[in-house]
Every structure is written in C-alpha cells, then in structure tokens.
Amino acid sequence: MRVNLYMESEEGKSGIDLNRAGTPLLEIVTEPDMSSAEEAVTYAKKLHELVQWIGICDGNMQEGNFRCDVNVSVKKKGDKELGTRREIKNLNSFKFIKQAVDYEVNWQIEKLEDGGKIKQATILFDPDSGETREMRSKEEANDYRYFPDPDLLPLVISQEKINNIKSKMYELPSEMKARLVKEYDLTNYDADGITSNIDVANYFKELLSFKVNAKLASNWILTNLFSRLNESDIDIKELSPQG
C-alpha cells in the first residue's frame, strides 16, 4: 500500500491522501543498460505491453497507473564510469520520455563542456517548455533515507513455486508472435497486430477454434473488424466469433 502525505492549506496541519490506499505498487528498476532515448522508449513500450498482457495493470498513463522515472547521466567516449545521474520523475507518456531524455542529455553535455559539474538531483520535465528543471538536490545517496523496514520479514520464494507459476503463465506476446509466424506463416506485421493486445489475441485464438484459415482470420481482424470497432464504441473483448 502506498499512502501519499500532503500538507493542508491551513498552516500547521497535515493530512493523509487515501486515494491509492489498498492499491498495490510494483516498481521495476533496471541496470544502466540503455544508451539513448530511443532505447528507453522501446523498453518502456515493451514493459507497458507486458503488464497489460498479463493483466496486472491497465497501463493508463494519463491516470498515473503506469509512469516512468528515468535516471540520466553522460560520460566521455571511452570512459568506463558513468557520470553523476539526475533522475527525471513521473513521465506519463512515451513522447515525454524521449523529449525529456534528449533535453537532459544535451543539458548535461553543455554543462560539462562549459566547465561545470553535474550534481545529483531529482528533476521534473515541463512538456510546455520541453525542458527539465530541478525539484530537489541529492548530494549523497543517504539523502534518500534508505533503510530496512524492521516490521517486514524477508520473503523467500522457492524455485519450485517459481517454476509452478511459470508453467501456468499465459503465452507472452513475443512467444505468440514467433509461433504465429512459424506455424501459420503470418507476416511479422500481421503477427504484431494480433499480439498488440491480449483481447485481440484471445479473439484470434477463438476464431481459429472454428478451423478458419489463419491468414484470412488475421487479415479480417486487422482490416474489417478494426475498422468497424474504430467507428463504434464497442470493445473487442465484448465480441465473440460465434456472434
């Protein structure tokens, strides 16, 4: 559970925002493996696709259900160590991720080339100006106040349980796409369209259960059916091939 604390307008009082009480928060942190804004956006899109596919998040970025924080640092060509990072908080669109990273990279390079130093900080991206601005500085890592929660016991998950969960997991998009190309000779474009959404994939699988030609089925879904759905308020998960 995440509880957001905020100050009331009346001086000297505080309150608790229970808007997200009872809502699980999953945070996924990567190693510094991405070297461009394009790579960061590609990763975020794949993750966005995955959490919707397995049904743990609706992926609504405007409502804050899927947001990204991006750490940005630069280094000279040939250097092994990355420079001081600055963290861009709460990016809620793929477009903003690219714009924010591109601006921040250029800002850091110009700062260093002018003889300045990068200070560790938390920053925000302003979509209107297309610029990042500092929200608060973080001189040292311990400024983040990291410490173990004494009331939470270690959670140990056995390999047996992990394997059992994996065996029951739904086929992932990349796996299904590869299978559709191999088994049904679909083009990569068509396979991408069918696996772009779990509801589309389920509809396609149900359609195949009627022994229809896979190529004809995918072509009909991606052209005729999608066109009809775009003209109406109906969602594909409300439909059945039988109806």
CORCOR-V728730 format. One record per residue. N is the residue number from 0. RES is the residue in three letters. OMEGA is omega in radians with two decimals (999 if undefined). D_CENTER is the distance of its C-alpha to the mean C-alpha in Angstrom with 1 decimal. Layout:
n = <N & N>
res = <RES & RES>
omega = <OMEGA & OMEGA>
d_center = <D_CENTER & D_CENTER>
This chain:
n = <0 & 1 & 2 & 3 & 4 & 5 & 6 & 7 & 8 & 9 & 10 & 11 & 12 & 13 & 14 & 15 & 16 & 17 & 18 & 19 & 20 & 21 & 22 & 23 & 24 & 25 & 26 & 27 & 28 & 29 & 30 & 31 & 32 & 33 & 34 & 35 & 36 & 37 & 38 & 39 & 40 & 41 & 42 & 43 & 44 & 45 & 46 & 47 & 48 & 49 & 50 & 51 & 52 & 53 & 54 & 55 & 56 & 57 & 58 & 59 & 60 & 61 & 62 & 63 & 64 & 65 & 66 & 67 & 68 & 69 & 70 & 71 & 72 & 73 & 74 & 75 & 76 & 77 & 78 & 79 & 80 & 81 & 82 & 83 & 84 & 85 & 86 & 87 & 88 & 89 & 90 & 91 & 92 & 93 & 94 & 95 & 96 & 97 & 98 & 99 & 100 & 101 & 102 & 103 & 104 & 105 & 106 & 107 & 108 & 109 & 110 & 111 & 112 & 113 & 114 & 115 & 116 & 117 & 118 & 119 & 120 & 121 & 122 & 123 & 124 & 125 & 126 & 127 & 128 & 129 & 130 & 131 & 132 & 133 & 134 & 135 & 136 & 137 & 138 & 139 & 140 & 141 & 142 & 143 & 144 & 145 & 146 & 147 & 148 & 149 & 150 & 151 & 152 & 153 & 154 & 155 & 156 & 157 & 158 & 159 & 160 & 161 & 162 & 163 & 164 & 165 & 166 & 167 & 168 & 169 & 170 & 171 & 172 & 173 & 174 & 175 & 176 & 177 & 178 & 179 & 180 & 181 & 182 & 183 & 184 & 185 & 186 & 187 & 188 & 189 & 190 & 191 & 192 & 193 & 194 & 195 & 196 & 197 & 198 & 199 & 200 & 201 & 202 & 203 & 204 & 205 & 206 & 207 & 208 & 209 & 210 & 211 & 212 & 213 & 214 & 215 & 216 & 217 & 218 & 219 & 220 & 221 & 222 & 223 & 224 & 225 & 226 & 227 & 228 & 229 & 230 & 231 & 232 & 233 & 234 & 235 & 236 & 237 & 238 & 239 & 240 & 241 & 242>
res = <MET & ARG & VAL & ASN & LEU & TYR & MET & GLU & SER & GLU & GLU & GLY & LYS & SER & GLY & ILE & ASP & LEU & ASN & ARG & ALA & GLY & THR & PRO & LEU & LEU & GLU & ILE & VAL & THR & GLU & PRO & ASP & MET & SER & SER & ALA & GLU & GLU & ALA & VAL & THR & TYR & ALA & LYS & LYS & LEU & HIS & GLU & LEU & VAL & GLN & TRP & ILE & GLY & ILE & CYS & ASP & GLY & ASN & MET & GLN & GLU & GLY & ASN & PHE & ARG & CYS & ASP & VAL & ASN & VAL & SER & VAL & LYS & LYS & LYS & GLY & ASP & LYS & GLU & LEU & GLY & THR & ARG & ARG & GLU & ILE & LYS & ASN & LEU & ASN & SER & PHE & LYS & PHE & ILE & LYS & GLN & ALA & VAL & ASP & TYR & GLU & VAL & ASN & TRP & GLN & ILE & GLU & LYS & LEU & GLU & ASP & GLY & GLY & LYS & ILE & LYS & GLN & ALA & THR & ILE & LEU & PHE & ASP & PRO & ASP & SER & GLY & GLU & THR & ARG & GLU & MET & ARG & SER & LYS & GLU & GLU & ALA & ASN & ASP & TYR & ARG & TYR & PHE & PRO & ASP & PRO & ASP & LEU & LEU & PRO & LEU & VAL & ILE & SER & GLN & GLU & LYS & ILE & ASN & ASN & ILE & LYS & SER & LYS & MET & TYR & GLU & LEU & PRO & SER & GLU & MET & LYS & ALA & ARG & LEU & VAL & LYS & GLU & TYR & ASP & LEU & THR & ASN & TYR & ASP & ALA & ASP & GLY & ILE & THR & SER & ASN & ILE & ASP & VAL & ALA & ASN & TYR & PHE & LYS & GLU & LEU & LEU & SER & PHE & LYS & VAL & ASN & ALA & LYS & LEU & ALA & SER & ASN & TRP & ILE & LEU & THR & ASN & LEU & PHE & SER & ARG & LEU & ASN & GLU & SER & ASP & ILE & ASP & ILE & LYS & GLU & LEU & SER & PRO & GLN & GLY>
omega = <3.06 & 3.10 & 3.14 & 3.08 & 3.11 & 3.14 & 3.04 & 3.14 & 3.14 & -3.04 & 3.08 & 3.14 & 3.08 & -3.14 & -3.14 & 3.08 & -3.10 & -3.07 & -3.09 & 3.12 & -3.13 & 3.12 & -3.14 & 3.09 & 3.10 & 3.12 & -3.14 & -3.09 & -3.13 & 2.94 & 3.10 & -3.03 & -3.06 & -3.03 & 3.11 & 3.09 & -3.14 & 3.12 & 3.13 & 3.13 & 3.12 & 3.12 & -3.11 & 3.14 & 3.12 & 3.12 & 3.10 & 3.11 & -3.06 & -3.07 & 3.06 & -3.10 & -3.10 & 2.97 & 3.14 & -3.12 & 3.13 & 3.05 & -3.10 & -3.08 & -3.13 & -3.14 & 3.09 & -3.13 & 3.07 & -3.13 & -3.08 & 2.93 & -3.07 & 3.02 & -3.10 & 3.04 & -3.14 & 3.07 & 3.10 & 3.12 & -3.14 & 3.11 & 3.12 & -3.09 & 3.07 & 3.12 & 3.12 & -3.07 & 2.98 & -3.03 & 3.08 & -3.02 & 2.88 & 3.04 & -3.01 & 2.98 & 3.14 & 3.10 & -3.13 & 3.10 & -3.12 & -3.12 & -3.09 & -3.13 & 3.14 & -3.12 & -3.08 & 3.10 & 3.13 & 3.13 & -3.13 & 3.13 & 3.14 & 3.13 & -3.12 & 3.14 & 3.09 & 3.11 & 3.14 & 3.12 & 3.10 & 3.08 & 3.14 & -3.07 & 2.97 & -3.06 & 3.10 & 3.09 & 3.10 & -3.10 & -3.10 & -3.13 & -3.09 & -3.07 & 3.02 & 3.08 & -3.07 & 3.08 & 3.06 & -3.13 & 3.10 & -3.06 & -3.10 & -3.14 & -3.11 & 3.03 & 3.14 & 3.12 & 3.08 & 3.02 & 3.13 & 3.06 & -3.07 & -3.10 & -3.13 & 3.11 & 3.10 & 3.11 & -3.11 & 3.13 & -3.09 & 3.10 & 3.12 & 3.13 & 3.11 & 3.13 & 3.14 & 3.11 & 3.13 & -3.10 & -3.11 & -3.10 & 3.08 & 3.10 & -3.10 & -3.07 & -3.11 & 3.13 & 3.14 & 3.13 & 3.14 & -3.14 & 3.14 & 3.12 & -3.08 & -3.03 & -3.03 & 3.10 & 3.07 & 3.05 & 3.10 & -3.14 & 3.14 & 3.14 & 3.07 & -3.12 & -3.13 & -3.09 & -3.14 & -3.06 & -3.09 & -3.13 & 3.08 & -3.14 & 3.13 & 3.11 & 3.13 & 3.14 & 3.13 & 3.12 & 3.13 & -3.14 & 3.10 & 3.07 & 3.09 & 3.13 & -3.04 & -3.14 & 3.11 & -3.13 & -3.12 & 3.14 & -3.14 & 3.14 & -3.01 & 3.13 & -3.06 & -3.06 & 3.13 & 3.12 & 3.12 & -3.13 & 3.12 & -3.12 & -3.09 & 3.11 & -3.09 & 3.07 & -3.08 & -3.14 & 3.07 & -3.07 & 3.03 & 3.09 & -3.13 & -3.09 & 999>
d_center = <19.8 & 18.8 & 21.7 & 21.5 & 24.9 & 26.3 & 29.8 & 31.9 & 33.8 & 37.0 & 37.7 & 37.9 & 35.8 & 32.3 & 30.4 & 27.5 & 24.6 & 24.1 & 21.6 & 19.0 & 21.7 & 21.2 & 17.4 & 15.7 & 13.1 & 11.0 & 10.1 & 9.0 & 10.9 & 11.7 & 15.2 & 16.0 & 15.8 & 14.5 & 17.3 & 16.3 & 14.0 & 13.8 & 12.6 & 9.8 & 8.7 & 9.4 & 7.4 & 4.1 & 5.8 & 7.0 & 4.5 & 3.9 & 7.6 & 8.4 & 7.8 & 9.8 & 12.1 & 13.2 & 13.6 & 12.1 & 10.1 & 11.0 & 7.7 & 10.1 & 8.8 & 12.6 & 13.5 & 11.1 & 9.6 & 6.0 & 6.6 & 6.5 & 9.9 & 11.3 & 14.6 & 16.9 & 20.3 & 22.9 & 25.9 & 28.9 & 29.2 & 30.6 & 29.6 & 28.0 & 26.8 & 23.9 & 25.0 & 24.2 & 20.6 & 19.5 & 16.3 & 14.7 & 13.5 & 11.5 & 10.1 & 9.3 & 9.4 & 8.9 & 12.6 & 12.8 & 10.7 & 13.3 & 16.1 & 15.6 & 15.4 & 18.3 & 20.3 & 19.9 & 20.8 & 23.9 & 24.8 & 24.9 & 26.9 & 29.3 & 29.7 & 30.6 & 32.9 & 34.7 & 35.5 & 33.1 & 30.9 & 27.3 & 26.9 & 24.0 & 22.5 & 19.7 & 19.2 & 17.9 & 17.3 & 19.7 & 18.8 & 22.5 & 23.9 & 21.0 & 21.8 & 20.5 & 22.8 & 23.4 & 22.8 & 24.4 & 25.6 & 25.1 & 28.2 & 27.8 & 25.2 & 27.2 & 26.7 & 23.5 & 25.8 & 24.2 & 26.5 & 26.6 & 26.9 & 30.5 & 30.1 & 27.3 & 28.7 & 26.9 & 25.0 & 26.2 & 24.9 & 27.3 & 26.6 & 28.5 & 26.1 & 23.1 & 24.9 & 25.9 & 22.4 & 21.4 & 24.4 & 23.5 & 19.9 & 19.3 & 19.2 & 15.8 & 15.1 & 16.2 & 19.2 & 20.2 & 20.0 & 22.3 & 24.6 & 25.0 & 25.9 & 28.3 & 29.9 & 30.1 & 30.2 & 27.5 & 26.3 & 22.9 & 22.4 & 23.4 & 21.5 & 18.2 & 19.2 & 20.2 & 17.0 & 14.7 & 14.8 & 16.2 & 18.9 & 20.1 & 20.3 & 22.3 & 24.5 & 25.2 & 26.1 & 28.4 & 30.0 & 30.8 & 32.5 & 35.2 & 36.0 & 35.0 & 34.4 & 30.7 & 30.9 & 32.5 & 30.1 & 27.0 & 28.8 & 29.9 & 26.4 & 24.8 & 27.7 & 30.0 & 27.8 & 24.8 & 27.4 & 29.0 & 25.8 & 24.9 & 28.4 & 28.2 & 26.2 & 26.0 & 22.8 & 23.1 & 22.7 & 25.9 & 27.8 & 29.6 & 31.4 & 34.5 & 34.6>
